[in-house]
């Protein structure tokens, strides 16, 4: 277990505790208040998410021969999750952390107990052998169902009649913002597949909270497109996707996918047209956008730049020939930023404003009563959260591309573990993953609250 920090700690909140019971004085460091808030948020999620993570892991199929099994699969995976929450990014660091885990954590995870009453941590070699045999897809499915249940508890689907659209416009005719899922693929650059190539994986994440609720490996000599529909079916088997909005990058803009989303899932799509669909792109590009008024505008400032986004919307033309297309749109983004250039004739820096523009053409299966211009812009922008808040965190915070876990099911296990850690932290209300992991390092008792483990007087501080 990491060495206890000198930062003052606070009692860990139990699932039944009220948020107001965890308080701090005015003279205490602000970090203590942040830790207190993290504990309270995790305590609020505990009853909403149902069973804890250890119970979730108990549903995994154990690939080992029951004879001679000393450590349950649920306790091994649970301890690895606790290690990742504590900031261990390499598998060798995870196994070393687990081997040094304290008695109260081992007891909470259901570790093996000796006749003398002492709990025994699994040996690092045992962990590696188990992870080599475990069904990585089964783990991804199990954690995806667990996280999706927690997401729906925090963001329930509106109640409606069976088969009806949960987000149908009310009497005022104003459309409602719908639940959304974003899909994107990523290379696991540190790993090597059976064919000797870098394996790829496609994931789907919620627009709100950016929680990965499904993932699937992409087979050799293939791409994301054949794996996308089975992945959506996997998620749809957990919850009804009627009325949801599915967003994907331009690689998935094709007619079979559009028809599948609407006809089989009864959901909606927002698709971007690019060079991989030249006829569709040409049809959209030929529309009279110059004379179409701007329907919605947003302006953002930060990080030394100013961004202005506009959207123009038209009804889908009859010659578009795209399944269930109702509206088409043009989104334009203009970015202005200040840079300093050195004048060639002097040593002084010259302040310069630089502007660049990007445009995107797209289409959707939602009509104006189901999605207004501001909704379409939100769906498109929320899609890229999976890139910025999942893939970027995996690469930078967890250093995934530098991982030395190469072969077998272990690279996928570590990827699912990273997705799970990111989701647990985000669902507790914290968006800064690296900063929150540092808090957990300094306050190990937070692991119990985040994972829904029982707390005692020994592990409460």
C-alpha positions as CSV (number, residue, x, y, z in Angstrom):
1,X,0.0,0.0,0.0
2,X,1.4,3.5,-0.7
3,X,2.8,5.4,2.2
4,X,0.3,7.4,4.0
5,X,0.4,11.1,3.1
6,X,1.0,13.8,5.7
7,X,-2.0,15.6,4.4
8,X,-4.8,15.4,7.0
9,X,-7.4,12.8,6.2
10,X,-11.2,12.8,6.9
11,X,-13.5,9.9,7.8
12,X,-14.7,7.9,4.9
13,X,-18.4,8.3,4.1
14,X,-20.5,5.2,4.3
15,X,-23.3,4.6,1.8
16,X,-25.9,5.7,4.2
17,X,-24.2,8.8,5.5
18,X,-25.6,12.2,4.6
19,X,-23.4,14.5,2.5
20,X,-23.6,17.2,5.1
21,X,-21.9,15.0,7.7
22,X,-18.6,15.3,6.0
23,X,-17.5,18.8,6.8
24,X,-14.3,20.7,7.3
25,X,-13.3,23.8,9.3
26,X,-12.3,27.0,7.7
27,X,-8.7,26.5,8.8
28,X,-8.3,23.1,7.1
29,X,-6.5,22.8,3.7
30,X,-8.7,23.0,0.6
31,X,-7.4,19.6,-0.4
32,X,-9.3,18.1,2.5
33,X,-12.5,19.6,1.2
34,X,-11.9,18.1,-2.2
35,X,-11.3,14.7,-0.7
36,X,-14.5,15.1,1.4
37,X,-16.5,15.9,-1.8
38,X,-15.1,12.9,-3.5
39,X,-16.1,10.6,-0.7
40,X,-19.6,12.1,-0.6
41,X,-20.1,11.7,-4.3
42,X,-19.0,8.1,-4.2
43,X,-21.3,7.5,-1.3
44,X,-24.3,8.9,-3.3
45,X,-23.5,6.6,-6.2
46,X,-23.2,3.5,-4.0
47,X,-27.0,2.8,-3.7
48,X,-27.7,4.0,-7.2
49,X,-25.3,1.5,-8.7
50,X,-26.7,-1.5,-6.9
51,X,-24.1,-4.1,-6.1
52,X,-20.5,-3.0,-5.7
53,X,-17.6,-3.8,-8.1
54,X,-16.6,-7.0,-6.4
55,X,-20.1,-8.3,-6.9
56,X,-19.8,-7.2,-10.5
57,X,-16.6,-9.2,-11.0
58,X,-18.1,-12.2,-9.3
59,X,-20.1,-12.8,-12.5
60,X,-17.0,-13.3,-14.6
61,X,-16.4,-16.9,-15.9
62,X,-13.3,-18.3,-14.2
63,X,-11.1,-20.0,-16.8
64,X,-9.1,-22.0,-14.2
65,X,-9.6,-25.6,-13.0
66,X,-11.6,-25.3,-9.8
67,X,-9.1,-27.7,-8.1
68,X,-6.4,-25.8,-6.4
69,X,-7.9,-22.4,-6.9
70,X,-6.8,-20.3,-3.8
71,X,-7.8,-16.8,-4.9
72,X,-11.1,-16.0,-6.4
73,X,-11.2,-14.2,-9.8
74,X,-13.3,-11.4,-8.3
75,X,-10.8,-10.7,-5.6
76,X,-7.9,-10.6,-8.1
77,X,-9.6,-8.3,-10.6
78,X,-10.9,-6.1,-7.7
79,X,-7.4,-5.7,-6.3
80,X,-6.0,-4.8,-9.7
81,X,-8.8,-2.2,-10.0
82,X,-7.8,-0.7,-6.6
83,X,-4.1,-0.6,-7.8
84,X,-5.1,1.3,-11.0
85,X,-7.2,3.7,-8.9
86,X,-4.0,4.3,-6.9
87,X,-2.1,5.4,-10.0
88,X,-0.3,2.1,-10.9
89,X,-0.1,2.1,-14.7
90,X,2.2,-0.8,-15.6
91,X,1.1,-4.4,-14.9
92,X,4.3,-5.1,-12.9
93,X,3.4,-2.1,-10.7
94,X,-0.1,-3.3,-10.3
95,X,0.9,-6.8,-9.2
96,X,3.5,-5.4,-6.8
97,X,0.9,-3.0,-5.3
98,X,-1.5,-5.9,-4.8
99,X,1.1,-8.1,-3.1
100,X,1.6,-5.3,-0.6
101,X,-2.1,-4.6,0.0
102,X,-3.1,-4.1,3.6
103,X,-5.2,-6.7,5.6
104,X,-8.4,-4.6,5.6
105,X,-8.4,-4.2,1.9
106,X,-7.8,-7.9,1.3
107,X,-10.7,-8.6,3.6
108,X,-13.0,-6.3,1.8
109,X,-12.0,-7.9,-1.5
110,X,-12.7,-11.4,-0.2
111,X,-9.1,-12.5,-0.4
112,X,-8.1,-16.0,0.9
113,X,-7.9,-16.3,4.7
114,X,-5.5,-18.7,6.5
115,X,-6.3,-20.8,9.5
116,X,-4.5,-18.2,11.7
117,X,-7.0,-15.6,10.5
118,X,-4.6,-13.6,8.2
119,X,-5.6,-12.6,4.7
120,X,-3.2,-13.5,1.9
121,X,-2.7,-11.4,-1.2
122,X,-2.3,-13.3,-4.6
123,X,1.3,-13.6,-5.8
124,X,2.3,-11.4,-8.8
125,X,2.9,-14.6,-10.9
126,X,-0.6,-15.8,-10.0
127,X,-2.1,-12.5,-11.2
128,X,-0.2,-12.6,-14.5
129,X,-1.2,-16.2,-15.2
130,X,-4.9,-15.4,-14.4
131,X,-4.9,-12.3,-16.6
132,X,-3.4,-14.3,-19.4
133,X,-6.3,-16.8,-19.3
134,X,-9.2,-14.5,-18.4
135,X,-11.8,-13.7,-21.1
136,X,-11.1,-10.0,-21.8
137,X,-14.3,-9.6,-23.8
138,X,-16.4,-11.0,-20.9
139,X,-14.7,-8.6,-18.5
140,X,-15.5,-5.7,-20.9
141,X,-19.1,-6.8,-21.2
142,X,-19.5,-7.2,-17.4
143,X,-18.0,-3.8,-16.5
144,X,-20.0,-2.1,-19.4
145,X,-23.3,-3.4,-18.0
146,X,-22.3,-2.3,-14.5
147,X,-21.3,1.2,-15.6
148,X,-24.4,1.6,-17.9
149,X,-26.6,0.8,-15.0
150,X,-25.0,3.4,-12.9
151,X,-25.3,5.9,-15.7
152,X,-29.0,5.3,-16.1
153,X,-29.5,5.6,-12.4
154,X,-27.9,9.1,-12.5
155,X,-29.5,10.0,-15.8
156,X,-32.8,8.1,-16.1
157,X,-34.7,7.8,-19.4
158,X,-38.0,9.7,-19.4
159,X,-41.0,7.5,-18.8
160,X,-43.2,6.9,-21.8
161,X,-45.6,4.4,-23.3
162,X,-44.1,1.1,-24.7
163,X,-42.6,1.7,-28.1
164,X,-42.9,5.5,-27.9
165,X,-40.1,8.0,-28.1
166,X,-39.0,8.9,-24.6
167,X,-37.7,12.3,-25.7
168,X,-40.7,13.4,-27.9
169,X,-41.4,17.1,-27.8
170,X,-43.8,18.3,-25.2
171,X,-46.9,20.5,-25.8
172,X,-44.7,23.5,-26.4
173,X,-43.1,21.6,-29.4
174,X,-39.5,22.2,-28.1
175,X,-37.2,19.2,-28.7
176,X,-35.4,17.6,-25.8
177,X,-31.7,16.8,-25.6
178,X,-31.4,13.0,-25.9
179,X,-29.0,10.4,-24.4
180,X,-26.2,9.8,-26.8
181,X,-23.4,7.3,-27.4
182,X,-20.2,8.1,-29.3
183,X,-18.1,5.4,-31.0
184,X,-14.5,5.6,-31.9
185,X,-11.6,3.2,-32.4
186,X,-8.0,3.3,-31.0
187,X,-4.8,1.4,-31.6
188,X,-3.2,-0.4,-28.7
189,X,0.3,0.6,-29.8
190,X,2.1,-1.2,-27.0
191,X,0.5,-4.6,-27.9
192,X,1.1,-7.1,-30.6
193,X,-1.7,-9.2,-32.1
194,X,-1.6,-12.8,-33.2
195,X,-0.8,-11.6,-36.7
196,X,2.2,-9.6,-35.5
197,X,0.4,-6.3,-36.1
198,X,-0.8,-3.6,-33.7
199,X,-4.3,-4.5,-32.5
200,X,-7.2,-2.1,-32.6
201,X,-10.3,-1.7,-30.5
202,X,-13.6,0.1,-30.9
203,X,-15.4,1.6,-27.9
204,X,-18.7,3.4,-27.3
205,X,-19.0,6.0,-24.5
206,X,-21.9,8.1,-23.2
207,X,-22.1,11.7,-24.3
208,X,-22.7,12.8,-20.7
209,X,-19.9,11.8,-18.2
210,X,-18.0,10.1,-21.0
211,X,-18.2,6.6,-19.6
212,X,-17.2,3.6,-21.8
213,X,-20.1,1.2,-21.7
214,X,-19.0,-1.2,-24.5
215,X,-15.8,-2.2,-26.3
216,X,-14.8,-4.8,-28.8
217,X,-11.6,-6.0,-30.4
218,X,-11.1,-5.5,-34.1
219,X,-10.0,-8.6,-35.9
220,X,-6.9,-8.9,-38.0
221,X,-7.1,-7.7,-41.6
222,X,-10.3,-5.8,-40.7
223,X,-11.4,-2.4,-39.6
224,X,-13.9,-0.7,-37.3
225,X,-16.9,-0.9,-39.6
226,X,-17.6,-4.7,-39.3
227,X,-17.2,-4.6,-35.5
228,X,-19.5,-1.6,-35.0
229,X,-22.9,-3.3,-35.4
230,X,-22.1,-6.2,-33.1
231,X,-20.9,-3.7,-30.5
232,X,-24.1,-1.8,-30.7
233,X,-26.2,-5.0,-30.4
234,X,-24.1,-5.8,-27.3
235,X,-25.1,-2.5,-25.7
236,X,-28.7,-2.8,-26.8
237,X,-28.9,-6.2,-25.1
238,X,-28.4,-4.3,-21.8
239,X,-30.7,-1.4,-22.3
240,X,-33.3,-0.2,-24.8
241,X,-31.7,2.3,-27.1
242,X,-35.0,3.6,-28.5
243,X,-34.7,7.3,-29.1
244,X,-31.0,7.5,-28.3
245,X,-28.6,9.4,-30.6
246,X,-25.5,7.5,-31.9
247,X,-22.6,9.5,-33.2
248,X,-19.5,8.2,-35.0
249,X,-16.7,9.5,-37.1
250,X,-16.8,9.7,-40.9
251,X,-15.4,6.1,-41.3
252,X,-18.8,4.8,-40.2
253,X,-20.8,7.0,-42.5
254,X,-22.4,4.3,-44.7
255,X,-25.9,3.3,-45.6
256,X,-26.0,-0.1,-43.9
257,X,-25.0,1.4,-40.6
258,X,-27.6,4.2,-40.9
259,X,-30.4,1.7,-41.7
260,X,-29.3,-0.6,-38.9
261,X,-29.4,2.2,-36.3
262,X,-32.9,3.3,-37.2
263,X,-34.6,0.0,-38.3
264,X,-33.1,-2.4,-35.7
265,X,-32.2,-0.2,-32.7
266,X,-35.0,2.3,-33.2
267,X,-32.4,5.0,-32.4
268,X,-31.2,8.0,-34.3
269,X,-27.9,8.8,-36.0
270,X,-25.8,12.0,-36.6
271,X,-23.3,11.3,-39.4
272,X,-20.5,13.4,-41.0
273,X,-19.9,13.1,-44.7
274,X,-16.4,13.2,-46.0
275,X,-14.3,11.9,-48.9
276,X,-15.2,8.2,-48.2
277,X,-18.7,8.9,-49.5
278,X,-17.9,11.2,-52.4
279,X,-21.4,11.3,-54.0
280,X,-23.1,12.0,-50.7
281,X,-20.5,14.7,-49.9
282,X,-21.0,16.3,-53.4
283,X,-24.7,16.4,-52.9
284,X,-24.5,18.1,-49.6
285,X,-21.8,20.5,-50.7
286,X,-23.9,21.6,-53.7
287,X,-26.8,22.8,-51.5
288,X,-27.4,26.6,-51.2
289,X,-25.5,27.1,-47.9
290,X,-24.5,30.7,-48.8
291,X,-28.1,31.8,-48.7
292,X,-29.1,29.6,-45.8
293,X,-29.3,31.7,-42.6
294,X,-27.2,30.7,-39.5
295,X,-29.5,28.9,-37.1
296,X,-27.4,28.8,-34.0
297,X,-24.1,30.2,-32.8
298,X,-21.8,29.5,-29.9
299,X,-18.6,31.3,-28.8
300,X,-16.0,29.9,-26.4
301,X,-12.8,31.5,-25.1
302,X,-9.9,29.8,-23.3
303,X,-6.4,28.5,-23.7
304,X,-5.4,31.6,-25.5
305,X,-8.0,31.2,-28.3
306,X,-11.5,32.2,-29.3
307,X,-13.7,29.7,-31.0
308,X,-16.9,30.5,-32.8
309,X,-19.2,27.8,-34.1
310,X,-22.2,28.2,-36.4
311,X,-24.7,25.8,-37.9
312,X,-27.0,26.0,-40.9
313,X,-29.7,23.4,-41.3
314,X,-31.9,22.3,-44.2
315,X,-34.4,19.6,-44.9
316,X,-32.8,16.6,-46.5
317,X,-33.0,16.8,-50.3
318,X,-34.9,14.1,-52.2
319,X,-31.8,13.2,-54.2
320,X,-29.7,12.5,-51.2
321,X,-30.5,8.8,-51.3
322,X,-29.6,8.2,-47.6
323,X,-31.7,5.9,-45.3
324,X,-34.0,7.8,-43.0
325,X,-32.2,11.2,-43.5
326,X,-34.5,14.0,-42.3
327,X,-32.1,17.0,-42.0
328,X,-28.7,18.0,-43.3
329,X,-26.4,20.6,-41.7
330,X,-23.3,22.6,-42.2
331,X,-21.1,23.4,-39.1
332,X,-18.4,25.9,-39.4
333,X,-15.8,26.6,-36.7
334,X,-13.6,29.6,-36.7
335,X,-10.6,29.8,-34.3
336,X,-8.7,32.9,-33.5
337,X,-5.6,32.8,-31.4
338,X,-2.7,35.1,-30.5
339,X,0.8,34.1,-31.4
340,X,4.1,36.0,-31.1
341,X,6.5,36.0,-34.0
342,X,10.0,37.4,-34.1
343,X,10.5,40.0,-36.7
344,X,13.3,39.1,-39.1
345,X,14.7,42.6,-39.1
346,X,14.7,43.0,-35.3
347,X,14.8,41.0,-32.1
348,X,11.4,42.1,-31.0
349,X,8.4,39.8,-30.8
350,X,5.4,40.9,-32.9
351,X,1.9,40.1,-31.7
352,X,-0.2,38.5,-34.4
353,X,-3.7,37.2,-34.6
354,X,-4.1,33.9,-36.5
355,X,-7.4,32.6,-37.8
356,X,-8.3,29.3,-39.3
357,X,-11.7,27.8,-40.3
358,X,-13.0,24.2,-40.5
359,X,-16.3,23.1,-42.0
360,X,-18.2,19.8,-41.6
361,X,-21.2,18.6,-43.6
362,X,-23.6,16.1,-42.0
363,X,-27.0,14.5,-41.8
364,X,-29.3,13.1,-39.2
365,X,-32.4,10.9,-39.0
366,X,-34.1,13.4,-36.6
367,X,-36.6,15.8,-37.9
368,X,-36.9,19.4,-36.7
369,X,-39.4,18.4,-34.0
370,X,-36.8,15.9,-32.6
371,X,-33.7,17.9,-32.8
372,X,-33.2,21.6,-33.3
373,X,-30.0,23.3,-34.6
374,X,-28.6,23.7,-31.1
375,X,-29.2,20.0,-30.4
376,X,-27.4,18.9,-33.5
377,X,-24.4,21.1,-32.7
378,X,-24.3,19.6,-29.2
379,X,-24.4,16.1,-30.5
380,X,-21.5,16.7,-32.9
381,X,-19.4,18.4,-30.3
382,X,-20.2,15.8,-27.6
383,X,-19.0,13.0,-29.9
384,X,-15.4,14.1,-29.7
385,X,-15.4,13.7,-25.9
386,X,-14.5,10.1,-26.4
387,X,-11.3,11.2,-28.1
388,X,-10.5,14.0,-25.6
389,X,-11.6,12.5,-22.4
390,X,-11.0,8.8,-22.9
391,X,-8.2,8.2,-25.5
392,X,-6.2,11.2,-24.5
393,X,-6.3,10.2,-20.8
394,X,-5.3,6.6,-21.7
395,X,-2.3,7.9,-23.6
396,X,-1.2,10.7,-21.2
397,X,-2.3,9.8,-17.7
398,X,-2.0,6.0,-18.0
399,X,0.9,6.0,-20.7
400,X,-0.9,3.3,-22.6
401,X,1.2,3.6,-25.8
402,X,4.4,3.1,-23.7
403,X,3.0,-0.1,-22.0
404,X,5.2,-3.1,-22.1
405,X,2.3,-5.5,-21.8
406,X,2.5,-7.0,-25.3
407,X,0.6,-10.2,-26.0
408,X,-2.4,-12.4,-25.0
409,X,-5.4,-11.0,-23.3
410,X,-3.4,-8.8,-20.9
411,X,-3.3,-5.7,-23.1
412,X,-7.1,-5.8,-23.4
413,X,-7.5,-6.4,-19.7
414,X,-5.4,-3.3,-18.9
415,X,-7.4,-1.3,-21.4
416,X,-10.7,-2.3,-19.8
417,X,-9.2,-1.6,-16.4
418,X,-8.3,2.0,-17.5
419,X,-11.7,2.5,-18.9
420,X,-13.2,1.4,-15.6
421,X,-11.0,3.6,-13.5
422,X,-11.8,6.7,-15.6
423,X,-15.6,5.9,-15.4
424,X,-15.5,5.4,-11.6
425,X,-13.9,8.7,-11.1
426,X,-16.1,10.6,-13.6
427,X,-19.3,9.1,-12.2
428,X,-18.2,10.4,-8.8
429,X,-18.4,13.9,-10.3
430,X,-14.7,14.5,-10.9
431,X,-13.4,15.4,-14.4
432,X,-9.7,15.8,-13.7
433,X,-8.5,12.1,-13.7
434,X,-4.8,12.7,-13.0
435,X,-5.5,15.1,-10.1
436,X,-8.1,12.7,-8.6
437,X,-5.7,9.8,-8.8
438,X,-3.2,11.8,-6.9
439,X,-5.8,12.4,-4.2
440,X,-6.4,8.7,-4.0
441,X,-2.7,8.0,-3.6
442,X,-2.6,10.4,-0.6
443,X,-5.9,9.1,0.8
444,X,-6.1,5.3,0.2
445,X,-9.3,5.0,2.1
446,X,-11.1,6.7,-0.9
447,X,-10.7,3.3,-2.7
448,X,-13.4,1.8,-0.4
449,X,-15.9,4.6,-1.1
450,X,-15.3,4.5,-4.9
451,X,-15.5,0.8,-5.2
452,X,-18.4,0.4,-2.8
453,X,-16.4,-1.7,-0.3
454,X,-17.4,-1.9,3.4
455,X,-15.5,0.5,5.7
456,X,-14.2,-0.1,9.2
457,X,-12.6,2.0,11.8
458,X,-9.2,0.8,10.5
459,X,-9.7,1.8,6.9
460,X,-11.8,5.0,7.4
461,X,-8.7,7.2,7.7
